Amino acid sequence: MEPRRSPLDPFAQPEEKALEAGLRPTRLADFTGQTRVSDQLGLVLAAAKRRQGSPDHVLLSGPPGLGKTTLAMIIATELGAPLRLSSGPAIQHAGDLAAILSSLAPGEVLFLDEIHRLARPAEEMLYLAMEDFRVDVIVGKGPGATAIPLELPPFVLVGATTRAGLLPGPLRDRFGFTAQLDYYDPADLEQILARSAEVLGVDLDPTAAAVIAGRSRGTPRIANRLLRRVRDYAEVHGHPRVTPELADAALELFEVDPLGLDRLDRSVLEAVCRKFGGGPVGLSTLAIAVGEETETVAEVAEPFLVRLGFLMRTPRGRVATAAGCRHLGLSPAGPAALFD
């Protein structure tokens, strides 16, 4: 049997790419969860359409996988405008940004992911573009350099960031609407999974959806990823319907425990609890103990463990809590016992 390719694979079949794209809702009314943000954004877009103009620039912030890119696509769809996708790391020079801005059509939506990683010259050029729809192109060097103003068509900038604190104040203040996305409730994730299962053609039992939602860390991207792995398990083992027992077996095979911890999360927690007596232990030492880079431990594993209350970041290092030790079946000892 030919192995199934990931929908994110550039060599994936067109029908698989279409299924992956179909998991994203295209209208605000179909966007599940983030009710506060949806209501506020809906009001902003409705007012702009009533005035037959463009809305203010939009800044979306929050952890990865919560729907920032999807909301940018929805904004373009609701406005009936084309969408241009780019990212902060891809724009290294002011000329790169000038080329993008000058090629925008009137009313076009420009989505900049990871906008906090824009190069400083490009960021300063963006200030003028956002306020006055104009950029100054510098021609020549030294004393003979000349600034030529270039008028831009009105556009809507949608910026997305996972680290809002790194955005400079002058850039953040130029966004007329700012939204902070939060983690999803299990009930919202179950609705998302039901819709995704319909798109993927998966017969998903509602109680199985609850099993997957409970292990998805409150993140739709993770929920959809786990659903695809459960689907693969069901197909390979010849099960026409995804039941709770089958979902449990599939996720156990992929080392995702009932709380959503994966192999890396458990490795980090076990290292702190078993090898270092509950901590404190420095980040670099902990990374060596689990065989990962410090950035991977700090940005991938730790945030979820801290959110669960299993790990604490202290000035002296990482410390496991009593709840974290008990999750591994260990009795709290040492520093961990202090947090019981």
N, C-alpha and C positions, 0 to 999 in steps of 0.2 A: 504494500500500500504506500502511495506517495505521501510523505509527511505534509501536514497542513502548515502553510506559511502564515506567519503573523500578519495581521492587517497593517502593521506598521512597517513591514518589510517592503523596501522599494520594489522588490520583484514579486510582491503579492499579486494575486489575481484581481482583475478589476471588480469582480463581484464582492470580494472580501473587503476591498477598500470602500466600496459603496456601503456595505454593512457597517463598517467602522464609522463612516461619516453619518450614517443614519442614527447612530446612538445619541448624537447631539440634537437637542430640540432646536427648532428654527424660529419659534415664536415665543414671546414672553409669557403668553398664556399657558404654554406647554412646559415652562421651566419649573421644575419641582424643587421645593425648598427655598431657602433664602428669602422668605416672604417679605421681610422688611426692605431688603434691597430691591426686590422685584417691584414692590408697590412704589417705592421712591423713583426708581428708574422709569417705570411706566408713566408716572406723572410727568417727568421731565420730557420724555419722548412725545407724549400726547400734547403737551403745551407747545412744543416745537412744531409739530405737525399742524396744530390749530393756527399757529402764526405763519405757517408755510415758510418756515425758516429752519435753520440748523440749531440743534441743542448745544449747550455748553460742552466743553471738553470733559471727558469722564476719566476718573482714576479708579481702578479696581485693585484692591489690595487683599492679601490673604495667603494662606499656605497653598502649596501646589495641589492641583487636582480638584479644586472646588468649583470650577466653572468660569474662570475669568475669560478664557478664549471663547468659550461658548457664548457668554454674554456679549462679547464684542461682535460676534457673528449675528447675534439676535438684534443688536442695535442697528447694524447695517440693513438687515432684512426689514425691520420695522420702519426704517426711514426710506426704504426702497432705493438704497444707495449702494454703489460698489464698495468692496472692502479690500484694502491693501494690508498685507501682513508683513511685519518685520520685527526685529528685536534689538534691544540695546547693545548686546555684544557684537551684532553684525554691523553696527554703525560706528566705525572707529575714527572717522574724520568728518569735519564739517561739510566737506564736499559730498560725502556719501549721503548725508541728510538733505543737502540742497538738491541733489539729483532726484531723490524720492519726492520731496515736497513740490518741486517744479513740475513733476509729471502727474500730479494728482488732478483728477477731474473735479469740477465744481460739486460740492456736497459730499465728496467721497469720504469714507471712514478709514482713517489710518490707525491700525492697531500696532502698538509697540510693546512687545512682551519684555519683561525684565528691564523696564525703563530706567531703573536705578543704576544700571550698568552702562548707560550712555557715556561716551567720551566727553570730557569737559567742553571742548570747542563746539561739539555738536549740541550739547545741552544749552550753551549760551545762545546758539543760533535759534534753538527751538523757542526760547522766550519770546523773541520778536515775532516769530511765525505764529505762535499761539494767540498773541494779543492783537497784532496788526496785520496778520496774513501777508507778511513781507519778510524777505531775507536780504541781507547785504552780502553780495559776492565780492570778495577781494580779488582784484586783478593786479598783478605785479608784486614786487617785494620792496622792502625798505622804504625810504622816503618817497619814492615815486609810486607807491601802492595806491590804488583807487578803489573805493567802495561803490559798487554799482547796485542800487536797490532793485530787487526783483519782486514784482507783485505776484501774490499767490491767490488762487481761487479759494473761496471759503471752504474749509474742511472741518471734520470732527476728529479730534485726536482721542483715542481710547488707550490709555496707558495701563499696564498691569505690572504689579510688583509683588514679590513675596517678602520684601524687606522694606516696608514703608519708611522705617527710620533712617534709611540711607538716602532717601530722596532729599535734595536740597530744598530749603524752605521756599525760595523764589519759584522753583518749578512746581512744587506741590500747591502753592497758592494760586497758580494760574489755571488750575482745574476747577470748573464751576460746580461739578458734582463728584463727590468722593464716596466710595462705598467700601466697607470692610466686610469681606465674606467670612462667615463662621463655619465651623464643622457642622455636618448634617446630623439630624436626629435619625435613629434607626427606622422610624416609620417613613420618613422621606426617602431614605435609601431603598426601602422595600418597594416604594412606588417607582423609583428609578429603575430598579432591577426588573420589575414587572414589564415596564415599557421596553427595556433593552432586550429582555427575553423574547418579547413579541417580534422585535426587529430581527433578532438573530434566529428566530424560528425554534426557540427552546421551549419545551413544555415544562414550565417551572411551577412546582407546587408552592403556594403562598407560604407555607411553613418553612420550606427550603429557602425561600427568599429571605426570611427572617434569620436563618442560620448564616447566610452569606453576608447580610447586612451587619450582623453583630460582629463580624470579623473584618470589616472594611474600614475601620479607623475613622468613621465619619466622613469618608472621602468618596465621592462618586467615581472618580477615576479608578480607585482601587476596587470598588464594588464591581464595576464593569470588567475589570481585569480578572477578578476571581470568578465571575460568572462565565467568562470564556474558558477558563481552566476547568471548571466544573462541567461545562458543555463538552469539552474534549474528553474528559473522563467518562461521561455518560455515553458518548458515541463509541469510544474504544471498547467499553464493556457491554455494549449492546442494550443500554437502558433507554427506552423511549421517553421516560418522564424523570425529571430531577426531583427526587424525594429528599426529605431531611437527612435520612441515613446515607444516601448517596452523596449529598453535599458534604456531610461530615467526613466521609471516607476520602473524597477527592481533596478536601482542604488539608486533611491529615497527611496525605501523600505529598502535598506541596508545602508541608511544614508550617501551616498557618494555624495557630492554636485558637481556642474559643474567644480569646480577647483580641485577637488580631496580631499577636506577636509572631514574627517570622524567625528564621534561623539566626539572623544577625542580632535581632533584639534579644533573643534568649542568650546568645553567646556573650553579649555585653553584660547582661544582668547576671549571668552565671559567673563571669569573670570577677565582677565586683563582690558577689556574695561568697563564692567558694575560694577563689585564689587570693583575694585581698581582704577577707574577713569582714566584708560589708563596707570597706573603704575607711577613710578617704583614699582615692587613688587618682593620680594625674591623668590627663587625657592622653598624652603621648604613651604613657605606660600601658594604659588600658587598650589603646589601639594596637600596640605590639602584642598584647596578650591575646587579642582576638584575630590578629593577622589582617587588619584593615588599615586604611589610611585614617589619619586623625579627622580629616574633613568628613569622611564617610560616617564615622562614629558620631561626630558632633552634629551633623546636619541630617542624617538619615535615621539613626537609631535613637539617639538621646531625646529628641523632642517628644516622641510618642511615649517613651518610658517616663519622662517627667510629667507629661499630661496625665498618665495613669496613676501617678503618685508612687511609682516603683523606684524612681531614682531622683536624687537631688544633686544640683550643682552648688557646691560651696566654695569659698575662697581657698580651701585646702585641697579640693579635688572632688571627685564624684563619690557619692555615698548612697548605698542602697537603703531603702526603707524596709520596715518590717513587712509591709504588704508585698513588696517585691520579693523578699526572701520566701514568704509563705507561698507565693505563686509558683515557685520552683520546688515546693515541698520541703523547704528548709525551715528550721527554727531560727528566729532572729537572734543574732549574737553580735557582740561588739557594738560599734556605732549604730548598726541597724536597730538594735533593741531600744535605743533612745527615741526612735520615731514610732514606736508601737502605740 
